[in-house]
Amino acid sequence: MKHSFFNRLMWMLLIWGGSVLALFAVSMVFRLLMSAAGFKSH
């Protein structure tokens, strides 16, 4: 019982971390595109 709960928790952490990394990558790509287009952020 405890093993399945731990396994589920690990999967949730993996999915959460993956989504955070994906959002970070998308924001970095948009920042690169904006700077390449000439829009400078602060």
MODELLER restraints for C-alpha pairs under 7 A, 6 or more apart:
rsr = mdl.restraints
at = mdl.atoms
